[in-house]
Amino acid sequence: MSSYPPQPEPSRTRGVAGPPLSTSNALGAFLRARRELVTPQQAGIPDVGVRRVPGLRREEVALLAGISADYYLRLERGRDRNPSPQVLESIARVLRLDDDHLAHLRLLVAEAPRQRGRRPAEEIPPAGALKLLDSLAQPAFIEGRYFDILASNALARALSPGLAAGGNQLRDLFLDPEQQALHPEWKNVTECFVANLRQSVGNDVDDPRFVELTGELAEASPRFRELWARHEVRGQRGTPIRLDHPRVGELTLNRERLGIGGTEGLMLVVFHPDAGSADAEKLDLLASAARSTSPAMASVS
């Protein structure tokens, strides 16, 4: 799932304390979380003495990045929010950040103020996208910026009742045992979704819908709190996904996400099997069951 080596879990004594989404020092929170995930061995330095925190010390990051310890401390404490591109790249190298994480780091220190125009009260799919969705022979649905299900076709709902319009994939993954059982690789799936969420929201963490959803998850799910504390960032890409369906058993489908033109972040998500595979046959069985019910598409009115 990730392009960099496995790293230790974040400190259980730190994690997410109190309100997990504080934005007073997003840059510092990101740097600290990523610093704690890099071991001295990975950084190529001796691991000596008692370490009060996991991962690298601040002064070790500064030394390896070629900057002063005082300057790095100012960055983590939010006293300096305008490091040069060269400094950012040096820190990213030490913290073993991939392209997604480096892009996120640059966003956190962007000099331009956040441009958050007024978002519509509802995310409404265009009529043409709804017609396309209803015509697809594969399970498909339209999702919003925060993984809300805005519309779905009958086969998607046969694949998972959680894909009915009005649902939310994040809430289901973390809070619904039946949806968790649908995913044999649940831990990997939750890791991807949270990393995708952080990439999607960027520094717009005071968006009301985001605050509402993540506040609920942080309150109810230790797994969500653990993952959010890691500050993983990952853009969504097409990927195979394994499902353990109560009717047809295990199947692997390819998950593709396609941007919908003229919208602010709405995506058409399509699940499709490899041609001629046993998974295609299982999907045909589900399609027959879906056709025996209402073929009408469910969408948020």
N, C-alpha and C positions, 0 to 999 in steps of 0.2 A: 504493500500500500504506500509505503514511504520510500523516498529515494536516498535517505541517509540512514546510518546504522542505528540499530535499536538503542534506546537510551533509558536510564533508570526512571522510575516513577518519581513524581514530585514529592517533596517533603510532606508527610501526613500532618506534621505539626503546623504547616503554613497553609497549604491548600487555598481554599476560598473562605476567608473569614468575614463574617458579617455580610453586608450587601456585596455580591460577587461581581457586580458590573460597574464599580466605581470608575468614573472617567477623569478624575482629577489629575492623574498621572499615567495615562495609557502607555506612553513610551517607557517609563520606568518599570511598570508592571510587566510589559513584554520582555524587556531586557533581563529583568531579574528571573522570570520564569524560564527563559531560554538558557540563561547562564547556569541555572541549577540542573539542567539536563545534560550538560557536557561534563564528562568525567576528566580528572587530571590525566588519566592514561590516554584518552582520546585527544587531549590537547598537547600531549607529548611532554608533560612536565612531571617531576617527582611528586608522589603523593605522600607527604610527610606531615607529621604533627596532627593534632586533633582538629577536625573540620566541623565547625558548628552548623554548617549548612551543606546540603548535597551539591555536587558539581563544583564549579570554579568559584574562587573568591573574586571580588571586584578588582583587587589589585593585580590578580593574575590575568584577567581579561584585558586590563589596561596595558600591562606589560607586553602581552602577545599581540595586541592591536597597535602598539607603538604610540600610545597616547599616555598622558599623565594620569595617575590614579585619581587625583583631585578632579580632573575634567570628567573622567568616567563616572565618578561619584555624583557630579552635578547632573549628568545625563539621567542617571537612575532616579535621582531625587526630583527631577523635573525642573531644575534650576537653569538648565540650558536645553532649549528645544530646537536648536538650529545647527546641528553638526554638519560638517561638509560632506559631500558625496564620498570623498576619500575615506573619511573617518567611518562612515556607515559601512562601506565595503570592507574595511579592516575589521570592524566589530563583527560583521556578518561572517567573515572567514573564521574568526575565532569561535563564534557560536555555532558554526556549522549550519548556517541557514541556506536552504535551497532557494530557488528563484521565487517561489510563492511567498516564503517568509521574508525575503529581502524586499519584495514589492510591498508587503504589508508594513515593514519597518519604515520604508520611505514614505508611505502614506501617513504614518503616525507623526512624522516630523515635517510634513509638507507645510510650507509657509502660508499658502493660500488658506483662508478660512473655509470651513466646511460649507459646501453649497447644498443645502437640504431643501430647497423649494417645498412647497406645501404638497405633501403626498395626498392622493385621493383617499377618502374614507374607506373605500372598498377597492380591491384589485379585481377588475372586471375583464375577462378575456374578450377579445374582439369576436364579432359574429362569425367572420371567416374562419378563425381558428377553431371555434366550436363546431362548425360544419365539417372541417377537416378531421377533427377528433372523432366525430361520430361515424366517419366513413372508413376509419382505419380498421384493418382486420387483425391488428395486434393490440395487446393491452396498452392503453395510453391514457394519460391524464395531463392536466395543466396545473402547474404549481406556481405559487407566489414566491416572493423574495425570501420568506421565512418558512418555506416548505408547507404552506397551507394548500390543501387540495381545493382548487377552484372549479374544476370540472373533470369528469372521467367518463370513459365508455364502459359498456356492460362487461366486457372481458376483463378490464382492469379491476372492477368490483368483484368479479368472480375469482380473480387472482388473490385479492385481499379486500375484505370489507372496509379496512382502514383507508382504502383509496376512494371512498365515496366523498362527494363534494361536501365541504364543511369540516373535514378532518384535518389533522396536522400530523405530518410524518414524524417530526421530532417528538411531539407529545406521545404518540403511539409507541415509538421505539423505547422511550425511557419509562413510560408509566403503564403500558398495557401488556400484561403477561402473554396474552394470546398473540399479539403482534411480535413480541420478543421471540416466542416459540417458532414463528414463521421464518426466522433468520438463524440458521445454524452457525453463522459467523457473526453473531450479534455484536460481540465486542469490537470487531473490525468495522462493522457497519456504523456503530455509534461513533467511533473515532473519526470516521470519514465525514459523517454528517456534521459533527461539531466543528471540525476543521473547515468544512465548506461554509458553515454558518459564519465563522469568524472572518473568512475571506470575503463573504458576501456583504457583511455589515460594515467592514472597514473601520473607520472612525466615527461612524454615524450611530453610536451606541445609545443615543438618547431618543431614537425613533420609538414612539409609543408602543407599536406592535412588538418590536424587539424587546423592550423592557418588560411588557406584560408576559410574553412567552417565556423568556429566559428566567424571569423572576419565579414563575411557577415551577419551572424545571429545577432551578437551583434549590428551591424550597423542598421539593419532593424526591429528588433523585441524587443520591451520593455519586453515582456514576457520572452524571452530567457535571456536578461540581468538580470532580476529579479531572475530567477531560477539559473543562473550561480553564482550569488553573494551568494547564500545560501550554496554552497559547499556541497550539498547532494551527497552521494556516494552510489550506489546500484548495485550489480551484477544482471545480467538478469536471470530470472527464468521463467519456464513455467507458464502461467497465462491465465485466460479467458479475452477476449477483446470484448467489445460491438461495433457494427458497425450499422450505419443507412444508408442502401444501397438504392439508388434511385429506383432500380428495385424491390427489394424484401422486403424492409422495414428493421426493426431492427432484428438483429440476434447476437447471442453470440457464438464465436468460441474460442476454446482452442489454444493458441499460444505456440508452442514448438520451441526451438532453439537448433540445434545439431551441434557440432563442426565438421569441415571437416578435416580429417587427412592429414598431409603433407602440410598444409597451415598455414599462419601466421594470425590467427584470423578470417578466413572466416567461416560463419555459414550458415547452411541450416535451413530455417525457414518454418514451416508447420502450417497451420491453419486447425483444424479439429473440427467438431461438435460432441456433444454427440450422441451416436448411438440411432437411432429411434426418435430423437427430431424433433420439427418443424424446427429447424435451419438446420438439415440435409436435409429436404425437400426443403428449400429455397436454399441451396447450390446446390442441384440437378438441380434446375431451372437455376441457374447461369452456371452450367456445360453444360447444353443443349445449352445455348446461346453461350458459349465459343466454343463448338464443331461446331456451325454453322459458326464460323469465322475460321481463320487459326489456326490449332492445333500446329503449329511450335513454338518452344520455342524461345524467344528473348534473346540474350545474347550479351554482349559487345564484339565487335570484336577487 
